[in-house]
């Protein structure tokens, strides 16, 4: 018994110098990792307003998380090799080894979750494209996959300029105010045109009482007469006008079908238009938020209209922007049958329900 104890003591003395060397190395590596983490945190939290980090910093962030995971594994290996191995009771050694491995797994999973949160974080822009004029385009969120325009902000950042209307809208000289004013003017023009189309559509359905109209309505009658002459002389105009009216009726029918099936108790059903002139219906409006329904596009098989149900919080002054909205669901409305289904998607990239995929072909 005394020989075993003396042998154990001599083994511990022999391992002590090696343990000290490994402990010093681990300390140096931990200090280096801590310094790198502090550097990244300082860069991340000092970014410009609405600016994003350059993609290479995301690679650095990934490497930093992996490095911390390796340090955790290294630390647990040292415990097992030098700390736990010196315990005489076998049962206690086994218990501590199991606990150390579980602790290691827990920390690694926590670091993976931290990495996932960072990857999903909007300022860590990884989907960045450099344009020919030196600006950058980055797309985030679900709202019609709209990109934002950025400019060079140094080695760490891209400075936010304004939203983008499309891939070719890369002029850095246009300010955000000018861009929004232009979109508002376009929206007003489209709204006026749509109201005019709706008025014409309702008037063409009325076939009586035209002879007794008051004098102030005569200009409208002359406009209708002129449009009727144009439709007779230009078949393409007639076909285009009919197709436009058909699309408008289908879109409105989709709005009503979705509301009737999922939001029948909604007291609000107010039609509005965004900066690009796209129509949407407000289903709920409060001092804190807006919940709305908006036609996004047709499905890939062109059988359905896709409608997004979104939520956006109001600013302090009561205003709001749909570009900041959170996607709550996407609905599909089949034009031919009038069937409406829910996808359950909270992002365009989600697969959605089986019924939704079958109906839309997506």
C-alpha positions in Angstrom: 0.0 0.0 0.0 2.8 2.4 1.0 4.6 1.5 -2.3 1.5 2.4 -4.4 1.2 5.7 -2.6 4.8 6.5 -3.0 4.6 5.6 -6.7 1.6 7.8 -7.2 3.4 10.7 -5.5 6.5 10.3 -7.7 4.3 10.2 -10.8 2.6 13.4 -9.7 6.0 15.1 -9.2 7.1 14.0 -12.6 4.0 15.4 -14.3 4.1 18.7 -12.4 6.6 20.4 -14.7 4.7 19.4 -17.8 1.4 20.5 -16.3 2.9 23.9 -15.5 4.1 24.3 -19.1 0.7 23.4 -20.5 -1.0 25.7 -18.0 1.2 28.6 -19.1 0.5 27.9 -22.7 -3.3 27.7 -22.1 -3.1 31.0 -20.2 -1.3 32.8 -23.1 -3.9 31.4 -25.6 -6.8 32.5 -23.4 -5.4 36.0 -23.0 -5.0 36.2 -26.8 -8.5 35.0 -27.4 -9.9 37.5 -24.9 -8.0 40.3 -26.6 -9.4 39.2 -30.0 -12.9 39.1 -28.6 -12.6 42.6 -27.0 -11.3 43.9 -30.4 -14.3 42.4 -32.2 -16.8 43.7 -29.7 -15.3 47.2 -29.9 -15.6 47.1 -33.7 -19.1 45.7 -33.7 -20.6 48.2 -31.2 -18.9 51.2 -32.7 -20.3 50.7 -36.2 -22.0 53.7 -37.9 -25.8 54.2 -37.7 -27.4 51.5 -39.9 -23.9 50.6 -41.1 -22.7 47.0 -41.4 -19.4 45.2 -40.9 -17.3 44.1 -43.8 -17.7 40.4 -44.7 -14.1 39.5 -43.7 -15.0 40.4 -40.1 -17.6 37.6 -40.2 -14.8 35.2 -41.1 -12.8 36.6 -38.2 -15.8 36.1 -35.9 -16.2 32.5 -37.0 -12.5 31.8 -36.4 -12.7 33.4 -33.0 -15.6 31.2 -31.9 -13.7 28.1 -33.2 -10.6 29.1 -31.3 -12.6 29.4 -28.1 -14.1 26.0 -28.6 -10.6 24.5 -29.1 -9.5 26.2 -25.8 -12.4 24.6 -24.0 -11.4 21.2 -25.3 -7.8 21.9 -24.3 -8.8 22.9 -20.8 -10.9 19.8 -20.3 -8.0 17.6 -21.6 -5.6 19.1 -19.0 -8.1 18.5 -16.2 -8.4 14.9 -17.2 -4.7 14.3 -17.7 -3.3 16.1 -14.7 -6.1 17.1 -12.3 -8.6 14.3 -12.2 -5.9 11.6 -12.9 -4.4 12.3 -9.5 -7.5 11.4 -7.5 -7.2 8.0 -5.8 -10.8 7.0 -5.6 -11.9 5.4 -8.9 -15.6 6.3 -8.6 -14.8 9.9 -8.0 -12.4 10.0 -10.9 -15.1 8.5 -13.3 -17.7 11.0 -12.0 -15.4 14.0 -12.5 -14.4 12.8 -16.0 -18.1 12.5 -17.0 -18.9 15.9 -15.6 -15.9 17.5 -17.3 -17.0 16.1 -20.7 -20.5 17.3 -20.2 -19.2 20.7 -19.2 -17.1 20.8 -22.4 -20.1 19.9 -24.5 -22.2 22.5 -22.9 -19.7 25.3 -23.5 -19.2 24.2 -27.1 -22.9 24.3 -27.7 -23.2 27.7 -26.1 -20.5 29.0 -28.4 -22.2 27.5 -31.4 -25.5 29.3 -30.4 -23.5 32.5 -29.9 -22.1 32.1 -33.4 -25.5 31.4 -34.9 -26.9 34.6 -33.3 -24.0 36.5 -34.7 -24.5 35.0 -38.2 -28.2 35.9 -38.2 -27.4 39.4 -36.9 -28.2 42.1 -39.5 -25.1 44.2 -39.0 -22.9 41.2 -39.9 -23.5 41.7 -43.6 -22.3 38.6 -45.5 -24.5 39.0 -48.6 -22.6 42.0 -49.9 -22.0 42.7 -53.6 -19.6 45.4 -54.9 -21.1 47.5 -57.7 -19.2 48.9 -60.7 -19.3 52.5 -59.3 -17.6 51.4 -56.0 -20.8 51.3 -53.9 -22.0 48.1 -52.2 -25.4 46.4 -52.2 -26.6 44.3 -49.3 -29.9 42.6 -48.8 -31.6 41.8 -45.5 -35.0 40.9 -44.3 -38.0 39.5 -46.2 -39.6 42.7 -47.6 -39.7 42.0 -51.3 -35.9 41.1 -51.1 -35.1 44.8 -51.2 -31.4 45.7 -51.0 -29.8 48.7 -49.4 -27.0 50.8 -50.8 -23.7 51.3 -48.9 -20.4 53.1 -49.4 -16.9 52.5 -48.2 -16.6 53.3 -44.5 -13.1 52.2 -43.8 -11.4 48.8 -43.3 -14.2 47.6 -40.9 -17.4 49.1 -42.0 -19.8 49.9 -44.9 -21.7 53.1 -44.4 -25.4 53.1 -45.1 -26.7 55.4 -47.8 -30.3 54.6 -48.7 -32.7 51.8 -49.9 -32.5 50.6 -53.5 -35.3 50.3 -56.0 -33.6 47.5 -57.9 -30.1 46.1 -58.8 -29.3 49.0 -61.1 -30.2 51.7 -58.6 -26.6 52.3 -57.4 -26.2 56.1 -57.8 -24.5 57.3 -54.6 -25.3 61.0 -55.3 -29.0 60.4 -54.6 -29.8 61.0 -50.9 -32.3 58.9 -48.9 -34.6 61.9 -48.8 -34.5 62.4 -52.5 -35.1 58.6 -53.0 -38.1 58.5 -50.7 -39.5 61.7 -52.3 -39.2 60.1 -55.7 -40.9 56.9 -54.5 -43.7 58.9 -52.9 -44.3 60.7 -56.2 -44.4 57.4 -58.0 -46.7 56.0 -55.4 -49.1 58.9 -55.7 -49.1 58.6 -59.5 -49.8 54.9 -59.4 -52.5 55.5 -56.7 -54.2 58.0 -58.9 -54.0 55.7 -61.9 -55.4 52.8 -60.0 -58.2 54.9 -58.6 -59.0 56.1 -62.1 -59.0 52.4 -63.3 -61.3 51.4 -60.4 -63.6 54.3 -61.2 -63.8 53.4 -64.9 -64.4 49.7 -64.0 -67.3 50.6 -61.8 -68.7 53.1 -64.3 -68.6 50.6 -67.2 -70.8 48.3 -65.1 -73.5 51.0 -65.0 -75.7 51.0 -68.1 -78.5 53.2 -67.0 -78.9 56.8 -66.0 -76.2 58.2 -68.2 -78.6 60.6 -70.0 -79.6 62.4 -66.8 -76.0 63.1 -65.4 -75.4 66.6 -64.1 -73.2 69.0 -66.1 -70.2 68.6 -63.8 -70.0 64.9 -64.7 -69.8 65.6 -68.5 -65.9 65.6 -68.5 -65.9 62.1 -67.1 -68.4 61.0 -69.8 -66.2 62.5 -72.5 -63.1 60.7 -71.1 -65.0 57.4 -71.2 -66.1 58.1 -74.7 -62.5 58.8 -75.7 -61.3 55.6 -74.0 -64.0 53.6 -75.7 -62.9 55.0 -79.1 -59.3 54.1 -78.3 -60.3 50.6 -77.3 -62.2 50.1 -80.6 -59.3 51.4 -82.7 -56.5 49.7 -80.7 -57.0 46.0 -79.8 -53.7 45.9 -77.9 -55.0 48.7 -75.6 -58.2 46.9 -75.1 -56.5 43.6 -74.2 -54.0 45.4 -71.9 -56.8 47.3 -70.2 -58.9 44.1 -69.7 -55.9 42.2 -68.4 -55.1 45.0 -65.9 -58.7 45.0 -64.6 -58.7 41.2 -64.3 -55.4 41.2 -62.3 -56.8 43.9 -60.0 -60.0 41.9 -59.4 -57.9 38.8 -58.6 -55.7 40.6 -56.2 -58.6 42.2 -54.4 -60.3 38.8 -54.2 -57.2 37.3 -52.6 -57.2 40.0 -50.0 -60.8 39.3 -49.1 -60.3 35.6 -49.0 -57.4 35.7 -46.7 -59.1 38.2 -44.4 -62.3 36.1 -44.3 -60.5 32.9 -43.5 -57.9 34.0 -40.9 -58.9 37.5 -39.7 -62.7 37.7 -39.8 -62.8 39.6 -36.5 -60.5 42.3 -37.7 -62.3 45.6 -37.3 -59.8 47.4 -39.6 -59.5 46.8 -43.3 -58.0 50.0 -44.7 -56.3 50.1 -48.0 -53.0 52.0 -48.2 -50.0 52.3 -50.5 -46.3 52.1 -49.8 -43.5 54.2 -51.2 -43.4 52.2 -54.5 -47.2 52.4 -55.0 -47.9 48.8 -53.9 -51.2 48.4 -52.1 -51.7 46.8 -48.7 -54.5 46.5 -46.2 -54.1 47.4 -42.5 -55.7 44.7 -40.4 -54.7 46.2 -37.0 -53.5 49.7 -36.1 -52.5 50.8 -32.6 -50.1 53.4 -31.1 -47.4 50.8 -30.9 -47.6 48.7 -34.1 -49.3 48.0 -37.5 -50.3 44.6 -38.7 -51.0 44.4 -42.4 -51.6 42.2 -45.4 -49.8 42.8 -48.7 -49.7 41.2 -52.1 -46.1 40.3 -52.8 -46.0 38.4 -56.1 -47.4 35.4 -58.0 -46.3 31.8 -57.2 -43.7 30.1 -59.4 -46.5 28.1 -61.2 -48.5 31.4 -61.7 -51.6 29.7 -60.2 -51.6 31.7 -57.0 -51.1 35.1 -55.5 -48.8 35.3 -52.5 -49.7 37.6 -49.7 -47.5 38.5 -46.7 -48.8 39.1 -43.3 -46.4 41.5 -41.5 -46.0 43.4 -38.3 -44.1 46.7 -38.0 -43.6 48.9 -35.0 -44.3 52.6 -35.1 -41.6 55.2 -34.5 -41.9 57.7 -31.7 -43.6 60.2 -34.0 -46.2 57.6 -35.0 -44.7 56.9 -38.5 -43.6 53.5 -39.7 -41.8 51.9 -42.7 -42.7 48.5 -44.1 -39.0 47.9 -44.8 -38.6 47.3 -41.0 -41.5 44.9 -40.9 -41.3 41.4 -39.4 -42.8 38.6 -41.5 -45.5 36.6 -39.6 -46.9 34.4 -42.3 -47.3 34.0 -46.1 -50.7 33.1 -47.6 -51.4 31.6 -51.1 -54.6 32.4 -52.9 -55.4 30.2 -55.9 -57.0 32.3 -58.6 -59.0 29.6 -60.3 -60.6 28.0 -57.3 -60.5 30.8 -54.7 -58.7 28.5 -52.3 -56.5 30.1 -49.7 -53.8 28.3 -47.6 -51.3 29.4 -45.0 -47.6 28.5 -45.4 -46.6 29.1 -41.8 -43.4 30.7 -43.1 -41.7 33.5 -41.2 -39.0 34.0 -43.9 -39.1 33.6 -47.7 -36.4 30.9 -47.4 -38.5 28.7 -45.2 -40.0 25.6 -46.9 -43.6 26.2 -45.8 -46.4 23.8 -45.2 -46.9 20.8 -47.5 -50.3 22.1 -48.7 -48.7 25.5 -49.6 -45.8 23.8 -51.5 -48.3 21.7 -53.4 -50.5 24.6 -54.3 -47.7 27.0 -55.3 -45.1 24.7 -56.7 -42.5 26.2 -54.5 
